[in-house]
Amino acid sequence: GRFAATARYLEGMVRLEQHRAADAERLFTRAARLRNDYLAPRERLVELYVAQVRPADIRSQLTEIETIRPLTLDELVLEIVADDPILPAEDGIATM
């Protein structure tokens, strides 16, 4: 578990540097599944989801992070912003 999770995370970081976000997301997700308490891949997923404006996925990862440790102030703000009904919905249609 531990070494495999770290390997997937590091592969994801390489893919991120190569601007291959979909591959990075898949690898970070795999790393997080291999080791539920591994924060780094979850934190990178939050960053990816923020960049892609994916509020439901942001909330989901923040919920997982919160089971491991208290959210940081920045993460709490992200949680509030992700719940903002003015953000575009996942399908690109703004909700109000």
C-alpha positions in Angstrom: 0.0 0.0 0.0 2.3 2.7 1.2 5.0 2.4 -1.6 2.4 1.8 -4.3 0.5 4.9 -3.2 3.6 7.0 -3.2 4.6 5.8 -6.6 1.2 6.6 -8.1 1.3 10.1 -6.4 4.7 10.8 -7.9 3.6 9.6 -11.3 0.6 11.9 -11.0 3.0 14.9 -10.2 5.0 14.1 -13.4 1.8 13.9 -15.4 0.7 17.3 -14.0 4.1 18.8 -15.0 3.4 17.4 -18.5 0.0 19.2 -18.5 -1.8 15.8 -18.6 -4.5 16.6 -16.1 -6.7 13.6 -16.8 -3.8 11.2 -16.3 -2.7 13.0 -13.1 -6.3 12.9 -11.7 -6.5 9.1 -12.4 -3.1 8.5 -10.6 -3.9 10.8 -7.6 -7.3 9.0 -7.2 -5.5 5.7 -7.3 -3.0 6.8 -4.7 -5.8 8.0 -2.4 -7.6 4.7 -2.8 -4.5 2.7 -2.0 -3.9 4.7 1.2 -7.0 6.4 2.6 -5.0 8.5 5.0 -2.6 9.9 2.3 -3.3 13.6 2.2 -1.0 14.7 -0.7 -3.0 13.1 -3.6 -6.3 14.4 -2.1 -4.8 17.9 -1.8 -3.6 17.8 -5.4 -7.1 16.6 -6.5 -8.6 19.6 -4.8 -6.2 21.9 -6.7 -7.1 20.2 -10.0 -10.8 20.4 -9.3 -10.5 24.1 -8.4 -8.7 24.8 -11.7 -11.4 22.9 -13.6 -14.3 24.5 -11.6 -15.7 21.2 -10.3 -17.5 22.1 -7.1 -19.0 18.7 -6.4 -15.6 17.1 -6.7 -14.0 19.8 -4.5 -16.6 19.2 -1.8 -16.1 15.4 -2.0 -12.3 15.6 -1.6 -12.6 18.2 1.2 -14.9 15.8 3.0 -12.4 13.1 2.7 -9.5 15.3 3.9 -11.6 16.4 6.9 -11.9 12.7 8.0 -8.0 12.7 8.2 -7.4 16.2 9.7 -9.1 19.5 10.3 -9.5 21.6 7.2 -7.2 24.6 6.8 -8.6 28.1 6.5 -8.0 28.0 2.8 -9.9 24.7 2.5 -12.8 26.1 4.6 -13.0 29.0 2.2 -13.0 26.6 -0.8 -15.7 24.6 0.8 -17.9 27.7 1.2 -17.1 28.8 -2.4 -17.9 25.3 -3.7 -21.3 25.6 -2.1 -21.9 29.0 -3.7 -25.0 28.6 -6.0 -23.5 31.2 -8.4 -20.7 28.9 -9.5 -21.2 27.2 -12.8 -22.7 23.7 -12.5 -20.7 20.7 -13.6 -22.5 20.8 -16.9 -21.5 24.4 -17.5 -24.9 25.9 -16.8 -24.9 28.4 -13.9 -27.3 27.8 -11.1 -29.0 30.4 -8.9 
